[in-house]
Amino acid sequence: MASVFCFSCLVDDEVENTTQNESLARVYGFKEDVTLGNFVGEPGATFEMGVPVHYLGGNNGLPDNTEVKITYEIGTIEDLGLTPTEYATIFSLTKAQRIALEDGNAEIRDFVDEAIEGTHFDLLDATNEVVVPANQTFDLIDTHVYNDALDASKISFYVLHLKTIITSGNTVIGEQLKSTIVKLQLCRTDLAGTYTINYSSGPQPHVITHLGNGNYQLDSMMGWPGSGYTSYFYACAGQLVFTEWQFSNEIIQGVPGYVDGSGNLVFSQFGIEDVYSGRTYTLVPN
């Protein structure tokens, strides 16, 4: 579920930024600008999570033959220079929330929670160093995430920022690849079953199957009951967000879906590119 755009970051004087002559220099960084941690809600639980730092290229595709040690730190989301549209993409904000950011009437922390080290999560290496072994392509920044500190109805986030390579050799941190937003989400696992949508032509059944870790499969896309047009969504941080279906037409969600107080799954401002738009579908559990 990582976003597909690249963001720029402020330059830390300690960071070796140049990526010139990448055919010679080995480049390290995060593969994704967003790292997603989805956890099944379990009161009292501590979740283990590893954020990977990768060898990304250079030196004709050959990683270092000695270990590479990189320091990291907790950054701030303001350092990333994101636009309201980029915030909306990353955090599945509504149109109204995006506009509030654009108009300066809100900040991102009004809509999502900033995770605090020592409360929501802990970095397990006290030295804040990640070590990629010789001739290997990645290592993990190991963390613990705490269920009881997370808000099940919201996305929590923090920013990891690679600082400097402290081993010798022709090795650099990729300028556009040195930060990642870590999203922490508690996910629901109780939505599987048969539901009914009351179409204008009459009620029709839809079957939802839980695939694990808050990910679900809908047997037929809304609007085509019984067609076998399989689609997929996740139910995390209080949001129901479709991720894909078998056709290339984009799934449009003006706002994320949600579970109402009666257990119905509600999708408003919903559409399929070039087919329909602005519909509201309510799936009522049988």
C-alpha positions as CSV (number, residue, x, y, z in Angstrom):
1,M,0.0,0.0,0.0
2,A,2.9,2.3,-0.5
3,S,2.3,5.5,-2.4
4,V,3.7,5.7,-5.9
5,F,5.1,9.3,-5.9
6,C,8.6,10.2,-4.8
7,F,9.1,13.1,-2.3
8,S,12.1,15.3,-1.7
9,C,13.7,15.9,1.7
10,L,15.7,18.5,3.4
11,V,19.4,17.9,3.1
12,D,21.3,16.9,6.3
13,D,24.8,18.2,6.2
14,E,26.0,14.8,7.5
15,V,24.4,12.9,4.6
16,E,26.4,12.0,1.6
17,N,24.0,13.1,-1.1
18,T,25.6,12.8,-4.4
19,T,24.4,10.0,-6.6
20,Q,26.6,11.0,-9.5
21,N,28.6,8.1,-11.0
22,E,26.1,5.6,-9.6
23,S,27.7,3.0,-11.9
24,L,30.6,3.1,-9.5
25,A,29.1,4.2,-6.1
26,R,26.9,1.8,-4.3
27,V,23.6,3.4,-3.4
28,Y,21.7,2.6,-0.2
29,G,18.3,3.8,1.1
30,F,14.6,2.9,1.6
31,K,12.9,1.2,-1.3
32,E,9.6,2.8,-0.5
33,D,8.7,6.3,0.6
34,V,6.0,4.8,2.8
35,T,6.5,1.7,5.0
36,L,3.2,0.1,6.1
37,G,2.8,-1.8,9.4
38,N,-0.6,-3.5,9.6
39,F,-1.3,-5.3,12.8
40,V,-4.3,-7.3,14.0
41,G,-5.6,-5.6,17.1
42,E,-4.8,-7.6,20.2
43,P,-5.0,-5.8,23.6
44,G,-1.7,-5.9,25.5
45,A,0.3,-7.1,22.5
46,T,3.7,-6.0,21.4
47,F,4.3,-6.4,17.7
48,E,7.7,-6.9,16.1
49,M,8.3,-4.9,12.9
50,G,11.4,-4.5,10.8
51,V,11.9,-1.5,8.4
52,P,14.3,-2.6,5.6
53,V,17.2,-0.5,4.4
54,H,18.3,-1.8,1.0
55,Y,21.3,-1.7,-1.4
56,L,19.6,-0.1,-4.3
57,G,22.1,-0.2,-7.1
58,G,25.4,1.1,-8.5
59,N,28.7,-0.7,-8.9
60,N,27.2,-2.7,-11.8
61,G,24.7,-4.4,-9.5
62,L,27.3,-5.7,-7.0
63,P,26.8,-5.0,-3.3
64,D,29.7,-4.2,-1.0
65,N,32.0,-7.0,-0.1
66,T,32.4,-5.5,3.4
67,E,29.6,-4.6,5.8
68,V,27.9,-1.2,5.4
69,K,26.9,0.7,8.6
70,I,24.4,3.5,8.3
71,T,23.0,5.7,11.1
72,Y,19.4,6.8,11.3
73,E,17.1,9.0,13.3
74,I,13.5,9.9,13.8
75,G,12.6,12.8,11.5
76,T,9.7,15.1,11.2
77,I,7.1,15.0,8.5
78,E,7.6,18.7,7.8
79,D,11.1,18.0,6.6
80,L,9.7,16.0,3.6
81,G,8.0,19.1,2.1
82,L,4.8,17.2,1.2
83,T,1.9,18.9,-0.5
84,P,-1.8,18.5,0.7
85,T,-2.4,16.2,-2.3
86,E,0.5,14.0,-1.2
87,Y,-0.7,13.9,2.3
88,A,-4.2,12.9,1.0
89,T,-2.7,10.1,-1.0
90,I,-0.5,8.7,1.8
91,F,-3.1,8.9,4.5
92,S,-6.4,8.4,2.5
93,L,-7.7,11.8,3.5
94,T,-11.1,13.0,2.4
95,K,-11.5,15.9,0.0
96,A,-12.6,18.2,2.8
97,Q,-9.5,17.3,4.8
98,R,-7.2,18.0,1.8
99,I,-8.9,21.3,1.2
100,A,-8.5,22.3,4.9
101,L,-4.7,21.6,4.5
102,E,-4.6,23.6,1.3
103,D,-6.4,26.6,2.9
104,G,-4.2,26.5,6.0
105,N,-7.1,25.7,8.3
106,A,-5.7,22.4,9.5
107,E,-2.4,20.5,9.7
108,I,-1.8,16.8,9.1
109,R,-1.8,16.0,12.8
110,D,-5.5,17.0,13.0
111,F,-6.3,13.9,10.9
112,V,-3.7,11.3,11.8
113,D,-1.7,10.6,15.0
114,E,2.1,11.2,15.2
115,A,3.5,8.1,16.9
116,I,5.9,8.8,19.8
117,E,9.0,6.8,20.4
118,G,8.8,5.2,23.8
119,T,5.0,5.2,23.8
120,H,3.7,3.9,20.5
121,F,6.9,2.2,19.4
122,D,10.6,1.6,20.3
123,L,13.7,1.4,18.1
124,L,15.5,-1.6,19.4
125,D,19.1,-0.7,18.5
126,A,20.3,1.9,21.1
127,T,23.0,3.1,18.7
128,N,20.5,3.8,15.9
129,E,22.7,2.0,13.4
130,V,21.7,-0.4,10.7
131,V,24.4,-2.8,9.4
132,V,24.0,-4.4,5.9
133,P,26.3,-7.5,6.0
134,A,29.0,-8.0,3.4
135,N,27.7,-9.2,0.0
136,Q,24.1,-8.8,1.2
137,T,21.4,-6.4,-0.1
138,F,19.5,-5.3,3.0
139,D,19.2,-5.1,6.8
140,L,16.3,-4.2,9.1
141,I,15.7,-1.4,11.5
142,D,14.0,-3.5,14.2
143,T,11.2,-2.0,16.2
144,H,8.5,-2.9,18.7
145,V,5.0,-1.5,18.2
146,Y,2.5,-1.4,21.1
147,N,-1.1,-2.2,20.5
148,D,-2.6,-0.4,23.5
149,A,-1.0,2.9,22.5
150,L,-2.4,3.0,19.0
151,D,-5.8,4.4,18.2
152,A,-7.8,1.7,16.3
153,S,-9.7,4.4,14.5
154,K,-6.7,6.4,13.1
155,I,-3.5,5.9,11.3
156,S,-0.4,6.6,13.4
157,F,2.9,7.5,11.7
158,Y,6.5,8.5,12.3
159,V,9.4,9.3,9.9
160,L,12.7,7.4,9.7
161,H,15.6,9.3,8.2
162,L,19.0,7.9,7.1
163,K,21.8,10.2,8.3
164,T,25.3,9.0,7.3
165,I,27.3,6.1,6.2
166,I,30.1,5.5,8.7
167,T,32.0,2.8,6.9
168,S,34.6,3.4,4.2
169,G,34.2,2.8,0.5
170,N,32.5,4.4,-2.5
171,T,29.0,4.2,-0.9
172,V,26.3,6.8,-0.8
173,I,22.7,7.3,0.5
174,G,20.3,8.0,-2.4
175,E,19.0,11.6,-2.0
176,Q,15.4,10.7,-2.8
177,L,15.6,7.5,-0.8
178,K,16.8,8.5,2.6
179,S,13.4,8.9,4.4
180,T,10.3,6.8,4.8
181,I,7.0,7.4,6.5
182,V,6.2,4.5,8.7
183,K,2.4,4.0,9.0
184,L,1.1,2.0,11.9
185,Q,-2.5,0.6,11.7
186,L,-4.6,-1.7,13.7
187,C,-6.7,-3.9,11.4
188,R,-10.1,-5.7,11.7
189,T,-10.5,-9.4,11.1
190,D,-14.2,-9.8,11.8
191,L,-15.8,-8.6,8.6
192,A,-16.0,-11.8,6.7
193,G,-19.5,-13.1,5.7
194,T,-22.4,-12.6,3.4
195,Y,-23.8,-9.2,3.0
196,T,-26.8,-7.7,1.0
197,I,-26.8,-4.6,-1.1
198,N,-30.3,-3.2,-1.9
199,Y,-30.0,-2.2,-5.5
200,S,-32.8,-0.5,-7.4
201,S,-33.4,-3.8,-9.1
202,G,-33.7,-5.5,-5.7
203,P,-31.5,-7.0,-2.9
204,Q,-28.4,-8.9,-4.0
205,P,-25.8,-10.9,-2.0
206,H,-22.1,-10.2,-1.8
207,V,-19.6,-12.5,-0.1
208,I,-16.5,-11.0,1.8
209,T,-13.6,-13.3,2.6
210,H,-10.8,-12.4,5.1
211,L,-7.4,-13.0,3.6
212,G,-5.4,-12.2,6.8
213,N,-4.1,-9.1,8.5
214,G,-7.1,-7.0,7.7
215,N,-7.1,-7.7,4.0
216,Y,-10.4,-8.8,2.4
217,Q,-11.7,-10.1,-0.9
218,L,-15.2,-9.1,-2.2
219,D,-16.6,-11.7,-4.6
220,S,-18.1,-9.2,-7.0
221,M,-17.5,-5.5,-7.4
222,M,-20.3,-3.3,-6.2
223,G,-22.6,-2.7,-9.1
224,W,-22.1,-6.1,-10.6
225,P,-23.5,-8.7,-8.1
226,G,-22.8,-12.2,-9.1
227,S,-20.5,-11.3,-11.9
228,G,-17.3,-12.7,-10.4
229,Y,-15.6,-9.3,-10.7
230,T,-13.4,-9.9,-7.7
231,S,-12.0,-6.9,-5.8
232,Y,-9.8,-6.4,-2.7
233,F,-9.9,-3.9,0.2
234,Y,-8.3,-3.5,3.6
235,A,-10.0,-2.6,6.9
236,C,-7.4,-0.8,9.1
237,A,-7.3,2.3,11.2
238,G,-11.1,2.7,10.9
239,Q,-11.0,2.9,7.1
240,L,-12.2,0.5,4.4
241,V,-10.0,1.2,1.4
242,F,-10.2,-0.7,-1.9
243,T,-6.8,-1.6,-3.4
244,E,-7.5,-3.4,-6.7
245,W,-9.8,-5.4,-8.9
246,Q,-9.4,-7.4,-12.1
247,F,-9.9,-4.5,-14.6
248,S,-7.8,-1.5,-15.3
249,N,-10.5,1.1,-14.6
250,E,-9.5,3.0,-11.5
251,I,-11.5,2.4,-8.3
252,I,-12.5,5.9,-7.0
253,Q,-13.2,6.5,-3.3
254,G,-14.0,10.1,-2.5
255,V,-13.8,9.1,1.1
256,P,-12.7,5.8,2.7
257,G,-15.5,3.4,3.7
258,Y,-16.4,2.7,7.3
259,V,-18.3,0.3,9.5
260,D,-21.3,2.0,11.0
261,G,-22.8,1.4,14.5
262,S,-25.1,-1.4,13.1
263,G,-22.2,-3.3,11.5
264,N,-23.0,-2.2,8.0
265,L,-20.1,-1.5,5.6
266,V,-20.7,1.9,4.1
267,F,-19.0,3.2,0.9
268,S,-20.0,6.7,-0.2
269,Q,-18.6,8.9,-3.0
270,F,-17.7,5.6,-4.7
271,G,-17.0,5.1,-8.4
272,I,-15.4,3.1,-11.2
273,E,-13.5,5.2,-13.7
274,D,-15.5,5.7,-16.9
275,V,-18.4,3.6,-15.6
276,Y,-20.1,5.3,-12.6
277,S,-19.3,7.8,-9.9
278,G,-20.6,9.4,-6.7
279,R,-22.6,6.3,-5.6
280,T,-23.3,5.2,-2.0
281,Y,-23.3,1.4,-1.4
282,T,-24.3,-0.1,2.0
283,L,-23.5,-3.7,2.6
284,V,-25.8,-5.1,5.3
285,P,-24.6,-8.3,7.1
286,N,-27.0,-11.2,6.7
